[in-house]
Amino acid sequence: MIPINVGLAQTAKYDQPATLAIPLEDDHPLSCSRLPNFARASRWILRFAVGISLICGPAALTVSGSDSPHYERVSLPSLKSTEPIPRPGKSVVLTVVGATAGNTDSGNIEFDIATLERIGLVRFTSKNRWYKEPMTYEGVLGSAFLDAVGVPDRATTIRATALNDYVVRIPIEDLRRWPVVLALKLNGKYMSIRDKGPIWIVYPNHVFEELAGPAHQGKWIWQLKEIAFE
């Protein structure tokens, strides 16, 4: 019998991917006695995968080792952890204060959109109280952002400041525990200031019910301009 992960399409809990078990007879292409017939076995696996995708949808199959079943990986990071964060070549959209990987004379880090995107992009669709319909957010995973800028040893909180100087404090643990996103795009388009851009901190309340309450919705700060470690 061979177990095959078929993702989350038919599961009751988001963190428990479904597993489909297939009994194999001795004369089956995937049976141990037939493993030398690699090409035939590969064709059988491909046909099975296509069938599952047609039944459960394109997101039904999860790749072993993927970051999470809760979001779609849009692009892999191109900014290496050992590489200094480059100075922005275009308009600064985010300043990071107190990080360990400063790229300015003051020791802060300044990002333009292109450099933020080099950390790697993810995408998910979620509902919130500001829109009637589910919206798709694309941006930088919070945990990847922390790894890129370097978190000071004693820091426990980020102080997020918006363009209008509104401030909210967010535990660093939030960005490690859940796939919180620094969203740059809404439904595939970069966000203008009028549309809560250029950066909006978004929580994945589509898969974690505990994030749907007011305690966490207050952390959805938009028009983000600065993050400081405390």
Summary of the structure (lengths in Angstrom):
residues: 230
radius of gyration: 21.4
end to end distance: 52.5
largest distance: 69.4
contacts: 643
relative contact order: 0.13
helix: 22%
strand: 29%
